[in-house]
Amino acid sequence: MARRERRGLGRSRPARTGGVTGAPLGDAATDGDSATGGDAATGGDSATGPVAPGDGSSPGRRGLSRRGLFAAAAGAAGAAAVGTGGFAAGRASAGGGSSPAVFFGEHQAGIVTPAQDRLHFAAFDVSSSASRENLIELLQDWTDAAARLVRGLDVTEEGAVGGPALKPPDDTGEALGLGASGLTLTFGLGPTLFRDRDGTDRFGLADRKPELLAELPHFSGDQLDAALSGGDLCIQACADDPQVAVHAIRNLSRIAFGRASLRWSQLGFGRTSSTSTAQQTPRNLFGFKDGTANIKAEETGTVDAQVWVGEDDGPDWLVGGSYLVTRKIRMTIEIWDRQSLDEQERVIGRDKGEGAPLSGGGEITEPAFSALGPDGRGIDVDAHVRLAHPTSNDGAKLLRRGYNYVDGNDALGTLDAGLFFIAYQRDPVAQFTAMQRRLAGSDLLNEYITHVSSGVFAIAPGIREGQHIAQALFED
């Protein structure tokens, strides 16, 4: 704890790029998502830009390993079909609107990238029979495939329609003709990759595990489903076309066959935050604007201080990376919908129309917690906006990239819907955990939400050309 206090979240370092603030909902609504292109695009992660000639593989790399190609073919039987149509494999397809993201860079794309509209998030468990070499090979294969996917290409040169007619295609093909659609792929490593739940160091990585990468504590009100929580590895796929995001996760899962398997996944629609000043503030399923005060990519000093792991934070292999927290937050939609407008605004601490704080002003006006607004209302002591605000959390902020979700209905006929919360930060203990303890204790919003899944992952820094995901982790 002393080490965290020494470096302090509030102090600044030389600016790089990016922006951030947040908490699970509402003024957690002070957070953001991310969109087309890579993060370097707005200054921190990989950038959006023109596609260079070539097949999308990095120089000096060999494309998918033989095992990766075999895994993709073997995994075809278990992959669910999503769509058809398109053009020749191995070429960026016409159609789709968003520009391709640059995969390689100082930081991974999909963090401060302007938030896209769609999400497919997946957590994986590495096979109990996999070796360290198998794990490294999987990360190499994922790197090669991802570098192509973000450019609107199939996972290999042969792709969906260019291979032998009598063998399963390398690519499932449902994204043919859809273009890159601003796809970003962000990869993370869970605590159990370093030491599993039985305490076994399967891959010789235990001594390289970051001190801050630990399972999140239980918070008051949590009703977590273990089957929808945790994971050795994760992939966040964001795009402006849902089929492009699903295609990416589907094909990366096929490539992992025999080495890692899906533990759980989540589809999301309608970003619930903005990560760029060029984006309008979206709304969550409670109907309120979400992400008003989120850190924006253009706020490079804040991103540097609140999101990226610094040289004095350690470990060395994670410098330039971040920590990711995911929480699936179910909303009791039907109960919320029966509350008066006045009560809904009291719970959040903002007006529902413009998103202005009840203390007065406009949407971007800073809340005045001791003041009354023009209508005589103030911000309740337990309003979400107050408890999630940096002034209530020692200056801590989160870069949010959450999404709405609707997973049908339950047995009682009520909507299974809510927010899939995603937040990036430099220190999950001083930032998310401290903030969530406060929210879980007295947030008025707790009457209408339940946290049902949880995950925490170390996000390795950006990938250099010729290297693979988290390569420095495996080097002496």
HULINMO-V45735 format. One line per field, one symbol per residue. psi: psi as a letter, one per 40 degrees, with the letter a starting at -180 (. if undefined). A space follows every 10 residues. Layout:
psi = ???
//
This chain:
psi = dddddddhde iiihiciaii iiidibeeef aiaiahiidd defdaiiiai hiiaeeiihe ieaiiddddd ddddeddehh idiiiaaiie ihiiiidiii ihdiadiiie cehhhieiih hhiihiieei iddddddddd ddddddddde eeiididdad eeaideihid ideeeheead ffhihhhihi deddhaeeeh gdefedeehi degiiiihih ehghhdeeia idiihhhhie hddddddddd dddddehedi ihdiihiiig ieiieieeii hiiaeeeihh edeihidegd dddddedhhi dediideehe aahhhihhhh hgddddeeii ddddddddei idcdeiieei aadehhhgee iiideeiahi deiddddeid eeffeiiihi fiiiihfaia deeihgiahh hhhiidhddd cddddddddd dehdedeeih heiiihihhi iihiheiihf dddei.
//
